[in-house]
Amino acid sequence: MKLTPLFVGAMTLALIGSASAQTLTIATVNNGDMIRMQGLSSAFTEETGIELNWVVLEENTLRQNVTTDIATNGGQYDIMTIGTYEAPIWAKQGWLKPLDGLAADAEYDVDDLLPAIRGGLSVDGKLYAAPFYGESSFIMYRTDLMEKAGLTMPEAPTWEFIGEAARAMTDRANDINGICLRGKAGWGENMAFLTAMSNSFGARWFDENWKPQFDSEQWKNTLDTYLSLMADAGPAGASSNGFNENLTLFQQGKCGMWIDATVAASFVTNPNDSTVADKVGFAQAPDNGLGKRGNWLWAWSLAIPASSQNAEAAEQFINWATSKDYLATVAEKEGWANVPPGTRTSLYENPDYQAAAPFAAMTLASINSADPNNPTVDPVPYVGVQFVAIPEFAGIGTNVGQLFSAALAGQMSAADALAQAQDATTRDMTRAGYIK
């Protein structure tokens, strides 16, 4: 076969085009804000010519996949969605590329990032992950059911009041559970909630010598309160419920209260998705009068693994997805109430956002009140509100989460779950060299 010059030229152009077309592989979690980002990302491709390959996973699966990939230098992803736990640990390991381009970009305005959120994603003053949304946790509740129960939600309730209200609002005949709480096993699922809850009971993961504390009265009170509350007022099958499952239950009108991430506020008040959108109130996470509330601090953020061969393009996407302009784009298409929250000071100073988001002030107050450096009533040797910022915690926390989830499912007693948690965690911390 003889190739004409025209045919050869066409083939050459095709090859050049395919070689220059860049594709980024992005691993992210299947939460609503990230799904919305994926839907809007065609604008980024049109603007830059950079193609995007999305890998959207359930939270626990995402964590397993990205942790394995980055620890083995697998190079499967150009951008990973990670959290406030992973960012500083992985940065210190040399597993992440610093986002120096964002810090130097005046238009991006890194100084606009909320200090609590930015600090958790930085090491030695360098930003290693850009926050897509930030969150604390608080109470979302049905105002109509609270009124029907003859109760008034305080702005800052105690756990005693939450227990009373949850039981009063429970209506099994009409499939209404007084409260929905995380039960799905995972260090970032049920243990995120239970660790934050335990802080308000005076509990802690470890004492100042790294000795596990699951044999303490404070942890017993935490777990007993949680299990009793879920037995009396929680949904069936709660040991399988994480953030997304409880969000669905609340939107369907099946929860009187839900204590979870502040980011959920826009979803439970969105009339397109929630059957109870006009009947939702907000309150601070509960306490026991000990000086600590049961709220956490977290940011889902975008980071570039050191193994990526497309770091420049990856940072270009991260700039697009976490910029002020992206927030404005979401506001234009979905309304100000639905922009990713909890990352920028300017958002909370924006009167349009304040008017559209009745939960904005309480979200910001909850974020600012969480103190990762002093998370517990008694002193601890670790940093982190709903996690312990050591590399071993992901495995240890998931193991404990499985035990507590089994107790919720009725497969073991609270006493057995705590005893096994104490033994297993002591063994793991001894092996890791924390306990001599």
ChimeraX attribute file (.defattr): number of C-alpha atoms within 10 A of each C-alpha:
attribute: neighborCount
match mode: 1-to-1
recipient: residues
	/A:1	3
	/A:2	5
	/A:3	8
	/A:4	8
	/A:5	9
	/A:6	9
	/A:7	11
	/A:8	11
	/A:9	12
	/A:10	11
	/A:11	12
	/A:12	12
	/A:13	12
	/A:14	12
	/A:15	11
	/A:16	11
	/A:17	11
	/A:18	10
	/A:19	9
	/A:20	11
	/A:21	10
	/A:22	14
	/A:23	16
	/A:24	20
	/A:25	19
	/A:26	22
	/A:27	23
	/A:28	25
	/A:29	21
	/A:30	16
	/A:31	15
	/A:32	15
	/A:33	21
	/A:34	19
	/A:35	14
	/A:36	16
	/A:37	15
	/A:38	17
	/A:39	10
	/A:40	16
	/A:41	17
	/A:42	15
	/A:43	11
	/A:44	16
	/A:45	14
	/A:46	10
	/A:47	9
	/A:48	13
	/A:49	14
	/A:50	18
	/A:51	16
	/A:52	17
	/A:53	13
	/A:54	14
	/A:55	14
	/A:56	18
	/A:57	15
	/A:58	12
	/A:59	18
	/A:60	17
	/A:61	12
	/A:62	20
	/A:63	23
	/A:64	11
	/A:65	14
	/A:66	22
	/A:67	17
	/A:68	12
	/A:69	16
	/A:70	19
	/A:71	12
	/A:72	11
	/A:73	14
	/A:74	13
	/A:75	15
	/A:76	17
	/A:77	22
	/A:78	23
	/A:79	27
	/A:80	28
	/A:81	25
	/A:82	26
	/A:83	23
	/A:84	24
	/A:85	25
	/A:86	20
	/A:87	25
	/A:88	23
	/A:89	17
	/A:90	18
	/A:91	22
	/A:92	12
	/A:93	9
	/A:94	12
	/A:95	19
	/A:96	22
	/A:97	19
	/A:98	22
	/A:99	22
	/A:100	12
	/A:101	14
	/A:102	19
	/A:103	15
	/A:104	11
	/A:105	11
	/A:106	10
	/A:107	12
	/A:108	18
	/A:109	14
	/A:110	17
	/A:111	12
	/A:112	14
	/A:113	19
	/A:114	20
	/A:115	13
	/A:116	20
	/A:117	25
	/A:118	25
	/A:119	16
	/A:120	23
	/A:121	27
	/A:122	19
	/A:123	16
	/A:124	8
	/A:125	9
	/A:126	15
	/A:127	25
	/A:128	27
	/A:129	31
	/A:130	32
	/A:131	32
	/A:132	24
	/A:133	21
	/A:134	27
	/A:135	25
	/A:136	26
	/A:137	27
	/A:138	28
	/A:139	24
	/A:140	26
	/A:141	25
	/A:142	24
	/A:143	20
	/A:144	16
	/A:145	23
	/A:146	20
	/A:147	12
	/A:148	12
	/A:149	16
	/A:150	11
	/A:151	15
	/A:152	12
	/A:153	17
	/A:154	13
	/A:155	14
	/A:156	14
	/A:157	18
	/A:158	18
	/A:159	20
	/A:160	12
	/A:161	15
	/A:162	21
	/A:163	19
	/A:164	15
	/A:165	23
	/A:166	26
	/A:167	20
	/A:168	19
	/A:169	25
	/A:170	24
	/A:171	16
	/A:172	13
	/A:173	7
	/A:174	8
	/A:175	13
	/A:176	21
	/A:177	28
	/A:178	31
	/A:179	28
	/A:180	29
	/A:181	25
	/A:182	26
	/A:183	30
	/A:184	25
	/A:185	25
	/A:186	25
	/A:187	25
	/A:188	23
	/A:189	20
	/A:190	26
	/A:191	26
	/A:192	23
	/A:193	23
	/A:194	23
	/A:195	28
	/A:196	27
	/A:197	28
	/A:198	27
	/A:199	29
	/A:200	27
	/A:201	26
	/A:202	23
	/A:203	24
	/A:204	26
	/A:205	23
	/A:206	18
	/A:207	15
	/A:208	12
	/A:209	11
	/A:210	18
	/A:211	17
	/A:212	21
	/A:213	19
	/A:214	25
	/A:215	15
	/A:216	15
	/A:217	12
	/A:218	18
	/A:219	23
	/A:220	18
	/A:221	14
	/A:222	19
	/A:223	22
	/A:224	15
	/A:225	15
	/A:226	20
	/A:227	21
	/A:228	13
	/A:229	20
	/A:230	25
	/A:231	16
	/A:232	15
	/A:233	27
	/A:234	26
	/A:235	23
	/A:236	14
	/A:237	11
	/A:238	20
	/A:239	22
	/A:240	16
	/A:241	22
	/A:242	22
	/A:243	21
	/A:244	16
	/A:245	15
	/A:246	24
	/A:247	21
	/A:248	16
	/A:249	19
	/A:250	28
	/A:251	19
	/A:252	16
	/A:253	18
	/A:254	26
	/A:255	30
	/A:256	29
	/A:257	29
	/A:258	25
	/A:259	25
	/A:260	26
	/A:261	21
	/A:262	27
	/A:263	24
	/A:264	23
	/A:265	26
	/A:266	24
	/A:267	20
	/A:268	25
	/A:269	23
	/A:270	16
	/A:271	13
	/A:272	9
	/A:273	14
	/A:274	20
	/A:275	16
	/A:276	20
	/A:277	21
	/A:278	14
	/A:279	15
	/A:280	19
	/A:281	20
	/A:282	24
	/A:283	20
	/A:284	23
	/A:285	27
	/A:286	24
	/A:287	24
	/A:288	17
	/A:289	13
	/A:290	12
	/A:291	12
	/A:292	24
	/A:293	29
	/A:294	28
	/A:295	33
	/A:296	30
	/A:297	27
	/A:298	27
	/A:299	27
	/A:300	23
	/A:301	26
	/A:302	28
	/A:303	29
	/A:304	28
	/A:305	30
	/A:306	18
	/A:307	19
	/A:308	20
	/A:309	14
	/A:310	18
	/A:311	19
	/A:312	12
	/A:313	17
	/A:314	25
	/A:315	23
	/A:316	15
	/A:317	22
	/A:318	21
	/A:319	21
	/A:320	17
	/A:321	22
	/A:322	20
	/A:323	21
	/A:324	17
	/A:325	14
	/A:326	17
	/A:327	21
	/A:328	15
	/A:329	14
	/A:330	19
	/A:331	17
	/A:332	12
	/A:333	11
	/A:334	12
	/A:335	16
	/A:336	23
	/A:337	23
	/A:338	25
	/A:339	24
	/A:340	26
	/A:341	27
	/A:342	26
	/A:343	28
	/A:344	25
	/A:345	14
	/A:346	13
	/A:347	22
	/A:348	19
	/A:349	10
	/A:350	11
	/A:351	11
	/A:352	14
	/A:353	20
	/A:354	16
	/A:355	12
	/A:356	14
	/A:357	20
	/A:358	16
	/A:359	20
	/A:360	22
	/A:361	11
	/A:362	18
	/A:363	27
	/A:364	20
	/A:365	12
	/A:366	22
	/A:367	24
	/A:368	15
	/A:369	16
	/A:370	24
	/A:371	17
	/A:372	19
	/A:373	13
	/A:374	16
	/A:375	27
	/A:376	26
	/A:377	16
	/A:378	12
	/A:379	13
	/A:380	18
	/A:381	13
	/A:382	20
	/A:383	17
	/A:384	23
	/A:385	25
	/A:386	26
	/A:387	26
	/A:388	24
	/A:389	18
	/A:390	14
	/A:391	13
	/A:392	12
	/A:393	17
	/A:394	20
	/A:395	14
	/A:396	19
	/A:397	24
	/A:398	19
	/A:399	20
	/A:400	24
	/A:401	25
	/A:402	21
	/A:403	22
	/A:404	31
	/A:405	26
	/A:406	19
	/A:407	21
	/A:408	25
	/A:409	18
	/A:410	13
	/A:411	12
	/A:412	14
	/A:413	17
	/A:414	19
	/A:415	15
	/A:416	13
	/A:417	22
	/A:418	22
	/A:419	15
	/A:420	18
	/A:421	24
	/A:422	19
	/A:423	13
	/A:424	16
	/A:425	24
	/A:426	21
	/A:427	13
	/A:428	16
	/A:429	18
	/A:430	14
	/A:431	11
	/A:432	12
	/A:433	9
	/A:434	12
	/A:435	14
	/A:436	10
